[in-house]
Amino acid sequence: MNWLRVYAIVYLVFLYLPVLLLPVFSFNDATVIAFPLQGFTTQWFKELAGISALHGALKNSLFIGIVSATLSTILGICAARASTRYRFPFKAPIMGAIMLPLVLPEIIVAVSLLVVLMQLGFSLTSWTVIMGHTLICTPFAIAILSSSFQGLDQSLEEAAVDLGETRWGAFSKIILPLVTPGIVASFLIAFTISMDEFIIAFFLTGADPTLPVYIWSQLRFPKRLPSVMALGTLLIVASLVLLSVAEYFRRRGIRRTGAKDSGGFL
């Protein structure tokens, strides 16, 4: 299977080479994004501290990301619990419909949400972006939390109920602590997706843009490109840190439940 290995290497290089070039140009002492490099500088990172519009977009993205991740994780807990613990009519079609945003093009989701919200008379605000981000983040939360719930021994909950504990008490005192690492991983993944998402935010945002929308608006000004590169470098580092922490908690949760790790979030 040497051809498959070569294809994988070429694919990864094609996918990640632009990302690796981003920090290179963010430290380049020139406003032109081209080789050869002119020298090393941290000027573009220092300029980020004085851009008030950037700070507003960052605060807006943090608010949207935290709320979306919280709602997605709560919905993910409910759906993952129901799908792994109970049998009910039309279970497979219902779960398939919930997971559908994973495979739908985001542009289709964004336009559909925009049309529905306009027909219902909603104004475009941060909350409309939260609705869209919750919709696309919930399937990821379910996928992560399902692996946590599937590895649990149901006899633990049944034993607690037999000893006089209520269903809610058994869930909150026994089940929930066991899946806490999965909950943390789910929250971090949903937060990272919300922070990086552009298409839905572009269609549903109002007067206060998110960070990705702000970055896109700055690409029209060539002199601001180095600062955009510096900001992109910081976002990449932050995303890698959050994903690493989320992966740690995901693996920790699997070890606690004694389940087999299938590798990766999905």
Secondary structure by P-SEA (a helix, b strand, c coil): caaaaaaaaaaaaaacccccaaaaaaaccccccccccccccaaaaaaaaacaaaaaaaaaaaaaaaaaaaaaaaaaaaaaaaaacccccaaaaaaaaaaccccccaaaaaaaaaaaaaaacccccaaaaaaaaaaaaaaaaaaaaaaaaaaccaaaaaaaaaacccaaaaaaccccccaaaaaaaaaaaaaaaaaaccaaaaacccccccaaaaaaaacccccaaaaaaaaaaaaaaaaaaaaaaaaaaaaaaaaaaccccccccc
